[in-house]
Amino acid sequence: MAQPDSTDEESWEAWWDDRLVAMVSVLGNHDGQVSHSPVPFEFGYDAGGRADVVHFREHVAGVVYATCELIGCDEQVKNSLGNYELAICHRGTERWGAELISRLAYYTLEAQLEPGSTMDLGPAVRPGSAITAFLFVEFGRFRVRDRAAGLLLCIGITADELAHCRNHRRAEVEAALISKGVYPFTDLERGSVFV
């Protein structure tokens, strides 16, 4: 799995820096913390590779975790944002979401994840969690090296909210998440916004 122009470490670092500058323009400064995968992303999922995840604390009253490996990756199936990174927000320092988007990054090389679409999380759901799926929402647009790019927010939703989305009521779900103060956070133990 190659990044464009990624024939050496210097080029990889240049792409990293350009991605980070673009994300900072939307999310504010990152806090210096990066969850580095022990096995690099380019080694592949089967080898244990995962996307590195950067921590941002200025954009929300909590933490925004965002992958920093996908923009510039020609293998990614682009969506309406262009190349995109995945993001998830937690109110505290919960690590479940950061670890999940680190693994989910590979899926974007096989399938197009669009704002407004959903994904059942199946066995990736933490035991005891009320969250059963992700709703993908546009979280920012920018350009990186003249490429259209952006952030795709993964917001955890309940089974009831997923059913509403699948019944062509996604706009109602998004509006309720906002009005109930859930958006943009993934709260693992919260109840449905429709109860």
PyRosetta script that sets phi, psi and omega in degrees:
from pyrosetta import init, pose_from_sequence

init()
pose = pose_from_sequence("MAQPDSTDEESWEAWWDDRLVAMVSVLGNHDGQVSHSPVPFEFGYDAGGRADVVHFREHVAGVVYATCELIGCDEQVKNSLGNYELAICHRGTERWGAELISRLAYYTLEAQLEPGSTMDLGPAVRPGSAITAFLFVEFGRFRVRDRAAGLLLCIGITADELAHCRNHRRAEVEAALISKGVYPFTDLERGSVFV")
pose.set_psi(1, 114.2)
pose.set_omega(1, -174.4)
pose.set_phi(2, -113.5)
pose.set_psi(2, 142.6)
pose.set_omega(2, 169.7)
pose.set_phi(3, -84.5)
pose.set_psi(3, 151.0)
pose.set_omega(3, 175.0)
pose.set_phi(4, -56.6)
pose.set_psi(4, 137.5)
pose.set_omega(4, 178.6)
pose.set_phi(5, 59.6)
pose.set_psi(5, 23.1)
pose.set_omega(5, -173.9)
pose.set_phi(6, -97.1)
pose.set_psi(6, 54.6)
pose.set_omega(6, -179.3)
pose.set_phi(7, -82.5)
pose.set_psi(7, -12.0)
pose.set_omega(7, 179.2)
pose.set_phi(8, -152.1)
pose.set_psi(8, 172.2)
pose.set_omega(8, -178.0)
pose.set_phi(9, -60.2)
pose.set_psi(9, -38.4)
pose.set_omega(9, -179.4)
pose.set_phi(10, -60.7)
pose.set_psi(10, -42.8)
pose.set_omega(10, 179.3)
pose.set_phi(11, -66.4)
pose.set_psi(11, -40.7)
pose.set_omega(11, 177.6)
pose.set_phi(12, -60.1)
pose.set_psi(12, -44.8)
pose.set_omega(12, 179.5)
pose.set_phi(13, -63.5)
pose.set_psi(13, -36.9)
pose.set_omega(13, 179.0)
pose.set_phi(14, -64.1)
pose.set_psi(14, -43.1)
pose.set_omega(14, 176.7)
pose.set_phi(15, -63.3)
pose.set_psi(15, -44.0)
pose.set_omega(15, 178.3)
pose.set_phi(16, -56.3)
pose.set_psi(16, -50.0)
pose.set_omega(16, -178.7)
pose.set_phi(17, -60.6)
pose.set_psi(17, -42.2)
pose.set_omega(17, -179.5)
pose.set_phi(18, -66.1)
pose.set_psi(18, -40.5)
pose.set_omega(18, 176.5)
pose.set_phi(19, -61.4)
pose.set_psi(19, -46.1)
pose.set_omega(19, -176.6)
pose.set_phi(20, -64.0)
pose.set_psi(20, -42.2)
pose.set_omega(20, 177.6)
pose.set_phi(21, -58.8)
pose.set_psi(21, -43.3)
pose.set_omega(21, -179.9)
pose.set_phi(22, -64.9)
pose.set_psi(22, -43.3)
pose.set_omega(22, -179.4)
pose.set_phi(23, -67.8)
pose.set_psi(23, -36.9)
pose.set_omega(23, 177.0)
pose.set_phi(24, -61.2)
pose.set_psi(24, -33.1)
pose.set_omega(24, 179.4)
pose.set_phi(25, -63.6)
pose.set_psi(25, -22.9)
pose.set_omega(25, 179.4)
pose.set_phi(26, -101.6)
pose.set_psi(26, -42.1)
pose.set_omega(26, -170.0)
pose.set_phi(27, -100.9)
pose.set_psi(27, -5.8)
pose.set_omega(27, -173.7)
pose.set_phi(28, 82.6)
pose.set_psi(28, 176.9)
pose.set_omega(28, -177.5)
pose.set_phi(29, -60.9)
pose.set_psi(29, 144.7)
pose.set_omega(29, 174.7)
pose.set_phi(30, -84.9)
pose.set_psi(30, 162.0)
pose.set_omega(30, -172.8)
pose.set_phi(31, -87.7)
pose.set_psi(31, 9.2)
pose.set_omega(31, 179.8)
pose.set_phi(32, 89.5)
pose.set_psi(32, -10.4)
pose.set_omega(32, 179.5)
pose.set_phi(33, -89.5)
pose.set_psi(33, 133.2)
pose.set_omega(33, 174.8)
pose.set_phi(34, -132.8)
pose.set_psi(34, 127.8)
pose.set_omega(34, 174.4)
pose.set_phi(35, -87.1)
pose.set_psi(35, 99.4)
pose.set_omega(35, -179.2)
pose.set_phi(36, -85.9)
pose.set_psi(36, 135.1)
pose.set_omega(36, 175.0)
pose.set_phi(37, -73.5)
pose.set_psi(37, 137.2)
pose.set_omega(37, 176.0)
pose.set_phi(38, -61.5)
pose.set_psi(38, -30.6)
pose.set_omega(38, 176.9)
pose.set_phi(39, -111.4)
pose.set_psi(39, 121.9)
pose.set_omega(39, -176.9)
pose.set_phi(40, -58.9)
pose.set_psi(40, 148.8)
pose.set_omega(40, -179.8)
pose.set_phi(41, -52.4)
pose.set_psi(41, -44.2)
pose.set_omega(41, -175.0)
pose.set_phi(42, -67.2)
pose.set_psi(42, -11.2)
pose.set_omega(42, 176.0)
pose.set_phi(43, -73.8)
pose.set_psi(43, -19.0)
pose.set_omega(43, 177.7)
pose.set_phi(44, 100.3)
pose.set_psi(44, 154.9)
pose.set_omega(44, -176.7)
pose.set_phi(45, -62.0)
pose.set_psi(45, -44.4)
pose.set_omega(45, -176.9)
pose.set_phi(46, -64.5)
pose.set_psi(46, -25.8)
pose.set_omega(46, 178.0)
pose.set_phi(47, -84.9)
pose.set_psi(47, -2.7)
pose.set_omega(47, 179.9)
pose.set_phi(48, 97.5)
pose.set_psi(48, 5.3)
pose.set_omega(48, 179.2)
pose.set_phi(49, -66.8)
pose.set_psi(49, 144.8)
pose.set_omega(49, 177.7)
pose.set_phi(50, -140.5)
pose.set_psi(50, 158.1)
pose.set_omega(50, 177.7)
pose.set_phi(51, -75.8)
pose.set_psi(51, 141.0)
pose.set_omega(51, 171.9)
pose.set_phi(52, -70.1)
pose.set_psi(52, 148.2)
pose.set_omega(52, -176.6)
pose.set_phi(53, -127.4)
pose.set_psi(53, 128.5)
pose.set_omega(53, -179.6)
pose.set_phi(54, -98.9)
pose.set_psi(54, 144.0)
pose.set_omega(54, -178.0)
pose.set_phi(55, -103.6)
pose.set_psi(55, 129.0)
pose.set_omega(55, 177.8)
pose.set_phi(56, -122.4)
pose.set_psi(56, 132.0)
pose.set_omega(56, -177.9)
pose.set_phi(57, -120.8)
pose.set_psi(57, 2.9)
pose.set_omega(57, -177.3)
pose.set_phi(58, -94.4)
pose.set_psi(58, -21.4)
pose.set_omega(58, -171.5)
pose.set_phi(59, -81.2)
pose.set_psi(59, -34.0)
pose.set_omega(59, -178.4)
pose.set_phi(60, -134.8)
pose.set_psi(60, 166.6)
pose.set_omega(60, 175.7)
pose.set_phi(61, -82.8)
pose.set_psi(61, 70.4)
pose.set_omega(61, -176.4)
pose.set_phi(62, 167.0)
pose.set_psi(62, -142.0)
pose.set_omega(62, -178.8)
pose.set_phi(63, -129.0)
pose.set_psi(63, 133.0)
pose.set_omega(63, 167.9)
pose.set_phi(64, -100.3)
pose.set_psi(64, 123.3)
pose.set_omega(64, 173.1)
pose.set_phi(65, -103.2)
pose.set_psi(65, 131.2)
pose.set_omega(65, -179.6)
pose.set_phi(66, -136.6)
pose.set_psi(66, 134.8)
pose.set_omega(66, 173.9)
pose.set_phi(67, -64.8)
pose.set_psi(67, 157.7)
pose.set_omega(67, -180.0)
pose.set_phi(68, -142.5)
pose.set_psi(68, 51.8)
pose.set_omega(68, -177.2)
pose.set_phi(69, -136.2)
pose.set_psi(69, -16.6)
pose.set_omega(69, -164.9)
pose.set_phi(70, -93.7)
pose.set_psi(70, -36.0)
pose.set_omega(70, -179.6)
pose.set_phi(71, -67.2)
pose.set_psi(71, 124.7)
pose.set_omega(71, -174.7)
pose.set_phi(72, 97.5)
pose.set_psi(72, -8.5)
pose.set_omega(72, 178.4)
pose.set_phi(73, -84.4)
pose.set_psi(73, 108.5)
pose.set_omega(73, -175.9)
pose.set_phi(74, -65.3)
pose.set_psi(74, -20.5)
pose.set_omega(74, 179.8)
pose.set_phi(75, -76.1)
pose.set_psi(75, -16.4)
pose.set_omega(75, -178.8)
pose.set_phi(76, -65.8)
pose.set_psi(76, 137.3)
pose.set_omega(76, 173.3)
pose.set_phi(77, -78.8)
pose.set_psi(77, 107.9)
pose.set_omega(77, -175.0)
pose.set_phi(78, -66.3)
pose.set_psi(78, 153.6)
pose.set_omega(78, 174.4)
pose.set_phi(79, -118.0)
pose.set_psi(79, -164.4)
pose.set_omega(79, -177.4)
pose.set_phi(80, -64.7)
pose.set_psi(80, -15.9)
pose.set_omega(80, 175.3)
pose.set_phi(81, -83.1)
pose.set_psi(81, -18.9)
pose.set_omega(81, -170.8)
pose.set_phi(82, 101.1)
pose.set_psi(82, -135.9)
pose.set_omega(82, 168.6)
pose.set_phi(83, -72.5)
pose.set_psi(83, 146.7)
pose.set_omega(83, -178.1)
pose.set_phi(84, -148.8)
pose.set_psi(84, 155.2)
pose.set_omega(84, 171.8)
pose.set_phi(85, -105.2)
pose.set_psi(85, 155.9)
pose.set_omega(85, 176.9)
pose.set_phi(86, -94.4)
pose.set_psi(86, 144.4)
pose.set_omega(86, 178.3)
pose.set_phi(87, -135.8)
pose.set_psi(87, 152.7)
pose.set_omega(87, 173.5)
pose.set_phi(88, -146.5)
pose.set_psi(88, 145.3)
pose.set_omega(88, -179.1)
pose.set_phi(89, -116.8)
pose.set_psi(89, 136.2)
pose.set_omega(89, 172.2)
pose.set_phi(90, -126.0)
pose.set_psi(90, 148.7)
pose.set_omega(90, 179.3)
pose.set_phi(91, -71.6)
pose.set_psi(91, -29.2)
pose.set_omega(91, 179.6)
pose.set_phi(92, -119.4)
pose.set_psi(92, -153.0)
pose.set_omega(92, -177.3)
pose.set_phi(93, -97.8)
pose.set_psi(93, 25.9)
pose.set_omega(93, 175.7)
pose.set_phi(94, -51.5)
pose.set_psi(94, 131.5)
pose.set_omega(94, -175.6)
pose.set_phi(95, -102.0)
pose.set_psi(95, -9.4)
pose.set_omega(95, -176.5)
pose.set_phi(96, -53.6)
pose.set_psi(96, -48.9)
pose.set_omega(96, -176.9)
pose.set_phi(97, -64.8)
pose.set_psi(97, -42.0)
pose.set_omega(97, 179.5)
pose.set_phi(98, -61.1)
pose.set_psi(98, -43.2)
pose.set_omega(98, 179.5)
pose.set_phi(99, -66.4)
pose.set_psi(99, -37.9)
pose.set_omega(99, -178.8)
pose.set_phi(100, -68.8)
pose.set_psi(100, -44.9)
pose.set_omega(100, 180.0)
pose.set_phi(101, -68.6)
pose.set_psi(101, -26.3)
pose.set_omega(101, 175.4)
pose.set_phi(102, -61.9)
pose.set_psi(102, -39.4)
pose.set_omega(102, 177.4)
pose.set_phi(103, -79.3)
pose.set_psi(103, -39.6)
pose.set_omega(103, -177.5)
pose.set_phi(104, -64.2)
pose.set_psi(104, -22.1)
pose.set_omega(104, -179.7)
pose.set_phi(105, -52.6)
pose.set_psi(105, -37.5)
pose.set_omega(105, 179.7)
pose.set_phi(106, -63.8)
pose.set_psi(106, -32.8)
pose.set_omega(106, -179.6)
pose.set_phi(107, -60.7)
pose.set_psi(107, -30.2)
pose.set_omega(107, -179.7)
pose.set_phi(108, -70.2)
pose.set_psi(108, -10.6)
pose.set_omega(108, 175.5)
pose.set_phi(109, -84.3)
pose.set_psi(109, -13.3)
pose.set_omega(109, -177.4)
pose.set_phi(110, -113.1)
pose.set_psi(110, -28.0)
pose.set_omega(110, -173.4)
pose.set_phi(111, -140.4)
pose.set_psi(111, 153.0)
pose.set_omega(111, 179.1)
pose.set_phi(112, -88.8)
pose.set_psi(112, 121.5)
pose.set_omega(112, 174.1)
pose.set_phi(113, -103.0)
pose.set_psi(113, 116.1)
pose.set_omega(113, -176.7)
pose.set_phi(114, -106.6)
pose.set_psi(114, 148.4)
pose.set_omega(114, 169.7)
pose.set_phi(115, -54.7)
pose.set_psi(115, 135.2)
pose.set_omega(115, -178.8)
pose.set_phi(116, 96.1)
pose.set_psi(116, -14.7)
pose.set_omega(116, 178.6)
pose.set_phi(117, -86.8)
pose.set_psi(117, 166.1)
pose.set_omega(117, -179.6)
pose.set_phi(118, -126.2)
pose.set_psi(118, 163.8)
pose.set_omega(118, 176.6)
pose.set_phi(119, -145.6)
pose.set_psi(119, 122.6)
pose.set_omega(119, 173.5)
pose.set_phi(120, -68.8)
pose.set_psi(120, 133.4)
pose.set_omega(120, -175.7)
pose.set_phi(121, -90.1)
pose.set_psi(121, -14.8)
pose.set_omega(121, 175.9)
pose.set_phi(122, 49.6)
pose.set_psi(122, -128.1)
pose.set_omega(122, -175.7)
pose.set_phi(123, -71.0)
pose.set_psi(123, -8.1)
pose.set_omega(123, 178.1)
pose.set_phi(124, -75.5)
pose.set_psi(124, -10.6)
pose.set_omega(124, -179.9)
pose.set_phi(125, -70.4)
pose.set_psi(125, 134.8)
pose.set_omega(125, 177.6)
pose.set_phi(126, -69.5)
pose.set_psi(126, 137.2)
pose.set_omega(126, 178.9)
pose.set_phi(127, -54.3)
pose.set_psi(127, 134.9)
pose.set_omega(127, 179.6)
pose.set_phi(128, 86.1)
pose.set_psi(128, -4.6)
pose.set_omega(128, -178.8)
pose.set_phi(129, -80.2)
pose.set_psi(129, 144.4)
pose.set_omega(129, 174.4)
pose.set_phi(130, -85.2)
pose.set_psi(130, -11.9)
pose.set_omega(130, -178.8)
pose.set_phi(131, -80.2)
pose.set_psi(131, 129.9)
pose.set_omega(131, -179.0)
pose.set_phi(132, -123.2)
pose.set_psi(132, -9.7)
pose.set_omega(132, -174.4)
pose.set_phi(133, -155.0)
pose.set_psi(133, 168.1)
pose.set_omega(133, 171.2)
pose.set_phi(134, -108.9)
pose.set_psi(134, 142.4)
pose.set_omega(134, 164.7)
pose.set_phi(135, -108.9)
pose.set_psi(135, 126.9)
pose.set_omega(135, -178.7)
pose.set_phi(136, -93.4)
pose.set_psi(136, 131.5)
pose.set_omega(136, -174.9)
pose.set_phi(137, -134.6)
pose.set_psi(137, 138.2)
pose.set_omega(137, 175.1)
pose.set_phi(138, -60.9)
pose.set_psi(138, 132.4)
pose.set_omega(138, -176.5)
pose.set_phi(139, -122.9)
pose.set_psi(139, -2.1)
pose.set_omega(139, 177.6)
pose.set_phi(140, 162.0)
pose.set_psi(140, 148.9)
pose.set_omega(140, 176.2)
pose.set_phi(141, -126.4)
pose.set_psi(141, 146.2)
pose.set_omega(141, 177.7)
pose.set_phi(142, -164.5)
pose.set_psi(142, -177.4)
pose.set_omega(142, 177.1)
pose.set_phi(143, -123.1)
pose.set_psi(143, 143.4)
pose.set_omega(143, 174.8)
pose.set_phi(144, -131.0)
pose.set_psi(144, 117.0)
pose.set_omega(144, -178.5)
pose.set_phi(145, 50.6)
pose.set_psi(145, 48.3)
pose.set_omega(145, 179.1)
pose.set_phi(146, 65.2)
pose.set_psi(146, 16.6)
pose.set_omega(146, 175.0)
pose.set_phi(147, -103.4)
pose.set_psi(147, 137.1)
pose.set_omega(147, 170.6)
pose.set_phi(148, -65.4)
pose.set_psi(148, 135.1)
pose.set_omega(148, -176.0)
pose.set_phi(149, -152.2)
pose.set_psi(149, 170.5)
pose.set_omega(149, 178.4)
pose.set_phi(150, -175.5)
pose.set_psi(150, -174.7)
pose.set_omega(150, 178.3)
pose.set_phi(151, -116.3)
pose.set_psi(151, 132.8)
pose.set_omega(151, 177.2)
pose.set_phi(152, -110.8)
pose.set_psi(152, 112.9)
pose.set_omega(152, -179.7)
pose.set_phi(153, -78.3)
pose.set_psi(153, 132.1)
pose.set_omega(153, 173.9)
pose.set_phi(154, -102.1)
pose.set_psi(154, 107.7)
pose.set_omega(154, -179.2)
pose.set_phi(155, -110.4)
pose.set_psi(155, 126.0)
pose.set_omega(155, -178.2)
pose.set_phi(156, -69.7)
pose.set_psi(156, 133.5)
pose.set_omega(156, 178.5)
pose.set_phi(157, -128.0)
pose.set_psi(157, 157.9)
pose.set_omega(157, -179.7)
pose.set_phi(158, -82.9)
pose.set_psi(158, 170.0)
pose.set_omega(158, 178.3)
pose.set_phi(159, -60.2)
pose.set_psi(159, -39.0)
pose.set_omega(159, 178.8)
pose.set_phi(160, -63.7)
pose.set_psi(160, -43.8)
pose.set_omega(160, 179.2)
pose.set_phi(161, -66.8)
pose.set_psi(161, -38.0)
pose.set_omega(161, 176.4)
pose.set_phi(162, -62.0)
pose.set_psi(162, -42.4)
pose.set_omega(162, 178.2)
pose.set_phi(163, -60.8)
pose.set_psi(163, -40.8)
pose.set_omega(163, 176.4)
pose.set_phi(164, -60.8)
pose.set_psi(164, -44.7)
pose.set_omega(164, 179.3)
pose.set_phi(165, -60.1)
pose.set_psi(165, -43.0)
pose.set_omega(165, -178.0)
pose.set_phi(166, -72.2)
pose.set_psi(166, -15.2)
pose.set_omega(166, 176.0)
pose.set_phi(167, -100.0)
pose.set_psi(167, 29.8)
pose.set_omega(167, 175.9)
pose.set_phi(168, 61.6)
pose.set_psi(168, 34.8)
pose.set_omega(168, 179.7)
pose.set_phi(169, -122.4)
pose.set_psi(169, 30.0)
pose.set_omega(169, -178.5)
pose.set_phi(170, -58.4)
pose.set_psi(170, -41.9)
pose.set_omega(170, -179.3)
pose.set_phi(171, -59.6)
pose.set_psi(171, -36.9)
pose.set_omega(171, 176.8)
pose.set_phi(172, -65.2)
pose.set_psi(172, -40.0)
pose.set_omega(172, 179.1)
pose.set_phi(173, -63.2)
pose.set_psi(173, -48.9)
pose.set_omega(173, -179.8)
pose.set_phi(174, -59.8)
pose.set_psi(174, -44.3)
pose.set_omega(174, 179.8)
pose.set_phi(175, -62.6)
pose.set_psi(175, -41.2)
pose.set_omega(175, 179.9)
pose.set_phi(176, -68.2)
pose.set_psi(176, -39.0)
pose.set_omega(176, 177.3)
pose.set_phi(177, -59.9)
pose.set_psi(177, -40.1)
pose.set_omega(177, 179.3)
pose.set_phi(178, -70.4)
pose.set_psi(178, -49.8)
pose.set_omega(178, -175.1)
pose.set_phi(179, -66.0)
pose.set_psi(179, -28.7)
pose.set_omega(179, 179.9)
pose.set_phi(180, -89.1)
pose.set_psi(180, 1.9)
pose.set_omega(180, 177.4)
pose.set_phi(181, 77.1)
pose.set_psi(181, 16.4)
pose.set_omega(181, 178.4)
pose.set_phi(182, -81.4)
pose.set_psi(182, -50.8)
pose.set_omega(182, -178.6)
pose.set_phi(183, -58.8)
pose.set_psi(183, 135.7)
pose.set_omega(183, 5.8)
pose.set_phi(184, -97.2)
pose.set_psi(184, 16.6)
pose.set_omega(184, -170.0)
pose.set_phi(185, -86.0)
pose.set_psi(185, 151.4)
pose.set_omega(185, 167.9)
pose.set_phi(186, -103.2)
pose.set_psi(186, 107.9)
pose.set_omega(186, 177.6)
pose.set_phi(187, -105.6)
pose.set_psi(187, 111.0)
pose.set_omega(187, -170.0)
pose.set_phi(188, -66.9)
pose.set_psi(188, -28.8)
pose.set_omega(188, -176.5)
pose.set_phi(189, -105.4)
pose.set_psi(189, 6.8)
pose.set_omega(189, -176.0)
pose.set_phi(190, -73.7)
pose.set_psi(190, 158.2)
pose.set_omega(190, 175.0)
pose.set_phi(191, -86.8)
pose.set_psi(191, 175.1)
pose.set_omega(191, 179.0)
pose.set_phi(192, -64.7)
pose.set_psi(192, 145.2)
pose.set_omega(192, 176.6)
pose.set_phi(193, -73.6)
pose.set_psi(193, -5.8)
pose.set_omega(193, -179.7)
pose.set_phi(194, -102.8)
pose.set_psi(194, 8.9)
pose.set_omega(194, 179.6)
pose.set_phi(195, -99.9)
pose.dump_pdb("model.pdb")
